Amino acid sequence: MFPEGEEPDPRFTLANERTFLAWTRTALAFLAGGIAIEAFPIAGLGPAVRMWLAIFVTAVGMVIAGGAAFRWVRVERAMRTGRPLPMPAVIPLLSVAAFIACAVIIWLFLR
């Protein structure tokens, strides 16, 4: 699959795979959250707002899933070629999404 470089220590490859699986679980949690927001009525939240919030949360889950695969490939290539490991590009997005989710929850409780 990766013709360049040499085979890394299996422990590092497996650690990279575990990280990929952790990101995948996070993506699935966001997808399930988006479905739950749309499926269950929330007091004080209109159907249009609920739909857009569900779309936003689901889209974040999709981006995280794509970012997990992209990161796995980047880290695997870096390990094979002896380059430094790249920073995860999804972390800033996840931080912003978590902040927005917290702000919406606080707004719902304080209304």
Buried (B, 14 or more C-beta within 10 A) or exposed (E): EEEEBEEBEEEBBEBBEEBBEEBBEBBEEBBEBBBEBBEEEBEEBEEEBBEEBBEBBBBBBEBBBEBBEBBBEBBBBBBBEEEEEEEBEBEEBBEEBEEBBEEBEEEEEEE
